[in-house]
Amino acid sequence: MLGRRRPRRLDRRGGKSHRGGRGIIAQLTLGDLDAAERAFADACETLERAGYRSGRARAELFRAGAHARRGRRTEAVTGTRWAVEELEAANVYPALVLVARAVLALLGWSDPAVSLAAVRAHRRIQPPVPDSDLDLAAQRLSARILGLDLDSYYREALTRTDSAAGYYNHNVRIETATGPVNVRIPVTGADMMDLRIWPEVQVLRAIEPFVPAAPRLRWESVHPAYQIQDFISGELLDDIAPRGQLVPDCVPRDVARLFADLRTIPAELLPETPSPRIEDPVEFARRLSDITQRVYRENEHRFGPLYRSLGVPEDPLATVIAGWHTLESRPFRLLHADIHRKNMIIQSGCEVVFLDWELALFGDPLYDVATHLHKMGYQQGERSSFLSQWISAEPEAATGRWEADLRTYLNHERIKSVIVDSVRYAKVLMEGARTADQESALVANLVTKLNAAHEIWGTSSRFDAEFVESKLRACH
């Protein structure tokens, strides 16, 4: 009966069916699956005969939860998708659509149609309490339905010493009954040196229906702060092709494909922004340089001698800011803004999955291209190949004087890297937690960035690794 649609009827029943439903849901959450399945089957049949459309959809949704607890993926996904279609068609219970998405997500069974319905539902809901998080409420109910204790994964992650850490998050692989997951825990006291407008969890929910090459969010916790994502198996690109080595051919292809996928996400389905969205490239660029200037000012007192020894001018962004007014308008989209070798997993068949969405922005797509080129360090042939594939994948962005605008954004990124990474790398050397080879790689990386920045500043200064390392260590 899941394939048929009845004409829409006005739902006039309520109290009795809701009270009975709560009892059946209690059976489900307590693990009495046989009784719950019989009750849900009876309810579905009764409500189908009565033509009670939304009630039938609710019953089918919770019956899908029983299938999920039994490990019946096909039945659970099929039933959930049908229930969500019915709820959307009847224009009722958008909060249950969030529950539907959360149930599938918790098991790693996310379905694009259900995920898209959840994004739409989120826009329709007026929370009963201002600033309440309905996604968290949906998660908690879903965890009860499935009998899962997600905090146990977090507690296990805290005991582990084998985490992979970036500048903002620790990542720990945890084995579960439904397969491995990645527990992602914020780094305490991390220096915020990048423009951020959304929590990563909101970005992951928004892209879920549109971007297959990204981890799926399974769970979010605020207190304590952590999230659970799909664990992405494969090889880190930086391990198989570190900077200076040729990347597999699939990398530029899949980055261009990702940018095309991001173009398909309607702006109205993105998370709310702190201020109204204005597709003005100059205003967008100024927000970027404002953050970089803030980082420079906040670190100048402690690291001013380091900046001076590396030849950083008193006003390092003057040239870049003067160039912002030359930027041309083009359609904005969601940006990843941090695609580099340590944020790409190469899976079997040379398919790329893109990690770490915490720096996602809404802005000029050329900025996505610029940050990618800057952080990847492609060789010349690779760079040309990527740009050619990107132009084909996203022709809406490659308009007008796009090459000049790309250079303008690249100039900002090159100077920003010196301002940010001089401080970060000095702190890393102070900590002494890296191997000698890792420290040497950081120094070599900064030398390259420093020499590129001096070309923008119009100086003749050139630096070598020995000099730069000595200045970084002098900050101790």
DATA-V640436 format. One record per residue. RES is the residue in three letters. PHI is phi in degrees with one decimal (999 if undefined). Layout:
((RES/PHI) (RES/PHI))
This chain:
((MET/999) (LEU/-70.7) (GLY/-84.9) (ARG/-96.1) (ARG/-115.2) (ARG/-92.1) (PRO/-57.4) (ARG/-64.0) (ARG/-121.0) (LEU/-75.0) (ASP/-80.1) (ARG/-109.9) (ARG/-91.1) (GLY/-167.5) (GLY/-53.9) (LYS/-63.8) (SER/-65.4) (HIS/-66.1) (ARG/-64.8) (GLY/-65.0) (GLY/-61.4) (ARG/-62.1) (GLY/-66.4) (ILE/-68.0) (ILE/-62.3) (ALA/-61.1) (GLN/-59.7) (LEU/-64.7) (THR/-68.2) (LEU/-83.0) (GLY/90.1) (ASP/-84.1) (LEU/-70.5) (ASP/-60.9) (ALA/-65.1) (ALA/-64.4) (GLU/-64.7) (ARG/-62.3) (ALA/-66.3) (PHE/-67.0) (ALA/-62.3) (ASP/-63.1) (ALA/-63.8) (CYS/-61.4) (GLU/-65.6) (THR/-63.3) (LEU/-70.2) (GLU/-64.8) (ARG/-63.7) (ALA/-77.8) (GLY/71.8) (TYR/-85.2) (ARG/-63.7) (SER/-69.6) (GLY/-64.7) (ARG/-61.9) (ALA/-65.8) (ARG/-61.8) (ALA/-62.3) (GLU/-65.5) (LEU/-62.7) (PHE/-75.2) (ARG/-65.1) (ALA/-61.9) (GLY/-62.5) (ALA/-65.6) (HIS/-58.6) (ALA/-62.0) (ARG/-65.7) (ARG/-82.9) (GLY/83.1) (ARG/-89.3) (ARG/-63.2) (THR/-59.4) (GLU/-64.8) (ALA/-65.7) (VAL/-68.7) (THR/-62.5) (GLY/-64.8) (THR/-64.6) (ARG/-61.4) (TRP/-63.8) (ALA/-61.1) (VAL/-66.0) (GLU/-59.2) (GLU/-67.3) (LEU/-63.6) (GLU/-66.8) (ALA/-64.0) (ALA/-82.4) (ASN/59.1) (VAL/-136.1) (TYR/51.7) (PRO/-60.9) (ALA/-63.9) (LEU/-69.1) (VAL/-65.7) (LEU/-63.3) (VAL/-63.2) (ALA/-58.9) (ARG/-62.9) (ALA/-66.3) (VAL/-60.1) (LEU/-66.6) (ALA/-63.8) (LEU/-60.5) (LEU/-97.7) (GLY/76.6) (TRP/-112.8) (SER/-51.0) (ASP/-118.8) (PRO/-56.2) (ALA/-65.9) (VAL/-68.4) (SER/-62.0) (LEU/-66.0) (ALA/-61.5) (ALA/-66.7) (VAL/-62.2) (ARG/-65.6) (ALA/-62.3) (HIS/-59.0) (ARG/-73.4) (ARG/-92.6) (ILE/-87.2) (GLN/-102.2) (PRO/-58.2) (PRO/-64.8) (VAL/-120.4) (PRO/-53.8) (ASP/68.5) (SER/-72.9) (ASP/-104.3) (LEU/-70.9) (ASP/-63.9) (LEU/-65.1) (ALA/-63.2) (ALA/-63.2) (GLN/-60.0) (ARG/-62.0) (LEU/-63.6) (SER/-63.8) (ALA/-63.6) (ARG/-64.7) (ILE/-59.6) (LEU/-90.3) (GLY/67.2) (LEU/-108.2) (ASP/-112.6) (LEU/-71.3) (ASP/-62.6) (SER/-65.0) (TYR/-67.2) (TYR/-63.8) (ARG/-61.5) (GLU/-65.7) (ALA/-60.2) (LEU/-65.5) (THR/-86.3) (ARG/-90.0) (THR/-114.0) (ASP/-105.6) (SER/-76.1) (ALA/-102.2) (ALA/-120.3) (GLY/-100.8) (TYR/-79.7) (TYR/-118.7) (ASN/-144.5) (HIS/-93.3) (ASN/-126.8) (VAL/-127.7) (ARG/-79.1) (ILE/-124.5) (GLU/-82.7) (THR/-131.2) (ALA/-64.3) (THR/-104.6) (GLY/109.7) (PRO/-70.9) (VAL/-130.8) (ASN/-109.2) (VAL/-91.3) (ARG/-114.0) (ILE/-120.1) (PRO/-59.9) (VAL/-75.8) (THR/-65.3) (GLY/73.0) (ALA/-63.3) (ASP/-72.6) (MET/-87.5) (MET/-118.6) (ASP/-133.2) (LEU/-70.1) (ARG/-133.7) (ILE/-121.7) (TRP/-137.7) (PRO/-65.1) (GLU/-57.8) (VAL/-61.5) (GLN/-67.2) (VAL/-65.4) (LEU/-62.3) (ARG/-65.6) (ALA/-68.7) (ILE/-85.9) (GLU/-52.3) (PRO/-76.0) (PHE/-114.3) (VAL/-119.7) (PRO/-71.3) (ALA/-92.2) (ALA/-148.7) (PRO/-66.7) (ARG/-95.9) (LEU/-79.9) (ARG/-101.0) (TRP/-157.8) (GLU/-130.4) (SER/-127.1) (VAL/-95.1) (HIS/-130.6) (PRO/-75.4) (ALA/-83.0) (TYR/-167.3) (GLN/-137.5) (ILE/-119.7) (GLN/-120.1) (ASP/-55.4) (PHE/-84.5) (ILE/-97.5) (SER/-81.2) (GLY/134.2) (GLU/-113.5) (LEU/-66.8) (LEU/-57.0) (ASP/-64.4) (ASP/-78.7) (ILE/-96.1) (ALA/-148.7) (PRO/-63.9) (ARG/-52.0) (GLY/101.1) (GLN/-108.7) (LEU/-65.8) (VAL/-92.3) (PRO/-58.2) (ASP/-59.5) (CYS/-70.6) (VAL/-67.5) (PRO/-60.5) (ARG/-60.8) (ASP/-77.1) (VAL/-65.3) (ALA/-61.1) (ARG/-64.7) (LEU/-60.7) (PHE/-60.8) (ALA/-66.5) (ASP/-63.1) (LEU/-62.9) (ARG/-64.0) (THR/-80.5) (ILE/-81.0) (PRO/-62.1) (ALA/-59.0) (GLU/-71.0) (LEU/-96.8) (LEU/-80.6) (PRO/-59.4) (GLU/-63.3) (THR/-107.1) (PRO/-59.1) (SER/-132.0) (PRO/-56.4) (ARG/-76.4) (ILE/-124.0) (GLU/-82.5) (ASP/-116.0) (PRO/-62.8) (VAL/-67.9) (GLU/-64.4) (PHE/-59.8) (ALA/-64.3) (ARG/-64.1) (ARG/-64.5) (LEU/-63.2) (SER/-70.5) (ASP/-61.2) (ILE/-65.3) (THR/-63.6) (GLN/-63.8) (ARG/-61.8) (VAL/-59.6) (TYR/-63.1) (ARG/-63.7) (GLU/-68.4) (ASN/-103.3) (GLU/-66.0) (HIS/-62.6) (ARG/-82.6) (PHE/-109.1) (GLY/-54.4) (PRO/-58.4) (LEU/-65.6) (TYR/-56.2) (ARG/-63.4) (SER/-65.7) (LEU/-92.5) (GLY/77.9) (VAL/-72.3) (PRO/-65.8) (GLU/-62.1) (ASP/-122.3) (PRO/-66.2) (LEU/-101.1) (ALA/-56.8) (THR/-64.7) (VAL/-64.4) (ILE/-62.8) (ALA/-64.5) (GLY/-88.9) (TRP/-59.8) (HIS/-67.1) (THR/-85.9) (LEU/-65.4) (GLU/-96.8) (SER/-80.1) (ARG/-153.5) (PRO/-60.7) (PHE/-74.1) (ARG/-156.5) (LEU/-66.9) (LEU/-115.1) (HIS/-77.1) (ALA/72.2) (ASP/-154.6) (ILE/-90.8) (HIS/-146.7) (ARG/-63.9) (LYS/-89.3) (ASN/-114.9) (MET/-128.8) (ILE/-106.8) (ILE/-96.8) (GLN/-97.5) (SER/-58.1) (GLY/82.5) (CYS/57.5) (GLU/-102.9) (VAL/-102.1) (VAL/-114.9) (PHE/-105.8) (LEU/-101.0) (ASP/56.5) (TRP/-102.8) (GLU/-71.8) (LEU/-102.1) (ALA/-60.0) (LEU/-134.9) (PHE/-111.5) (GLY/-173.1) (ASP/-67.2) (PRO/-61.1) (LEU/-66.0) (TYR/-68.1) (ASP/-61.1) (VAL/-63.7) (ALA/-64.9) (THR/-63.8) (HIS/-65.2) (LEU/-61.9) (HIS/-64.1) (LYS/-82.8) (MET/-79.7) (GLY/64.8) (TYR/-57.0) (GLN/-76.0) (GLN/-57.0) (GLY/-64.0) (GLU/-65.6) (ARG/-60.0) (SER/-63.9) (SER/-63.0) (PHE/-62.1) (LEU/-61.5) (SER/-63.1) (GLN/-70.8) (TRP/-65.2) (ILE/-59.2) (SER/-69.8) (ALA/-78.3) (GLU/-134.5) (PRO/-63.7) (GLU/-61.7) (ALA/-93.7) (ALA/-88.1) (THR/-122.4) (GLY/58.5) (ARG/-89.5) (TRP/-65.6) (GLU/-63.3) (ALA/-66.8) (ASP/-65.3) (LEU/-61.6) (ARG/-63.0) (THR/-63.4) (TYR/-65.5) (LEU/-62.1) (ASN/-60.0) (HIS/-62.6) (GLU/-63.8) (ARG/-67.9) (ILE/-72.6) (LYS/-57.1) (SER/-59.8) (VAL/-66.6) (ILE/-62.9) (VAL/-79.0) (ASP/-75.9) (SER/-58.7) (VAL/-71.0) (ARG/-60.6) (TYR/-70.1) (ALA/-61.3) (LYS/-66.5) (VAL/-62.2) (LEU/-66.2) (MET/-62.8) (GLU/-67.1) (GLY/68.0) (ALA/-93.9) (ARG/-95.6) (THR/-73.8) (ALA/-60.7) (ASP/-64.7) (GLN/-66.0) (GLU/-64.8) (SER/-62.9) (ALA/-65.4) (LEU/-63.2) (VAL/-62.3) (ALA/-61.4) (ASN/-62.8) (LEU/-67.5) (VAL/-58.4) (THR/-60.3) (LYS/-66.7) (LEU/-65.4) (ASN/-65.7) (ALA/-66.1) (ALA/-65.6) (HIS/-66.6) (GLU/-64.4) (ILE/-68.1) (TRP/-73.8) (GLY/74.7) (THR/-101.4) (SER/-99.0) (SER/-68.1) (ARG/-137.6) (PHE/-123.6) (ASP/-117.3) (ALA/-64.3) (GLU/-61.7) (PHE/-65.3) (VAL/-63.7) (GLU/-62.2) (SER/-63.3) (LYS/-72.9) (LEU/-63.6) (ARG/-73.0) (ALA/-67.4) (CYS/-72.7) (HIS/-61.6))
